[in-house]
């Protein structure tokens, strides 16, 4: 019999998954998996639980929670000699990664995706010995991810980031950065932010990187040059429609390897969480982990 390990955050999404856990266990058992569960209880616990699942050669790991939980599970699986298949049950606030994969937020429907058994190998990113599945970025504007309260994100979604960005922009200073893509210097000047996307869904904006593909071995790099409040509002409006990439204040490239160096302190944002300080070398690990996905993906 195949074995499955559910790694879940008991506090995410108003404890919605915790309430459904008995039903999920039963459905996976009926589908032919000997199934057990691990409730996370702190930072990096999901990562350690995933490493144990790798060591014990579970056939399937199910990550149930928000983007942070999924990121930790991927960090436990990445670059291991043996890597189990990964199923995702979105139970967080924004669920950017699950949205990009078109995995339903409804728990029962998300379990259906796993049980139906369609899977595909997808890219992940690596930077400074950390891994990400969705986004890496830097610049003062990316730090608004930490500033937006979870309750506000739950209530108004992407609008919460927009509101916070407008609030913070007048006090933000650009940072000088040098960014190299596949050996070519793309920019060496003051910027407001850079985003390195592996999917098209970032901070609730589903058209921020409209051409991003998760199995092509390339990142989509978006750089915002030094800007003012009026231009920022205009660019956000364009981003909602996915027409921002042609603007003169935006630099857009696709690359397998991206190097970022800065003359001053710049934080690294990984999948919406603090990821240390730059400089960094970002590498695309092509088709690295096998995910269960809905047929429409």
Secondary structure by P-SEA (a helix, b strand, c coil): cbbbbbbbcccccccccccaaaaaaaaaaaaccbbbbbbbcccaaaaaaaaaaaaacccbbbbcccaaaaaaaaaaccccccccbbbbbbccccaaaaaaacccccaaaaaaaaaabbbbbbbbcccccccccccccccccccccccccaaaaaccaaaaaaaaaaaccccbbbbbbccccccccccccccccccccccccccccccccccccccccbbbbbbbccccaaaaaaaaaaaaacccccccccccccccbbbbbbccbbbbbccccccccccbbbbbbcccccccccccc
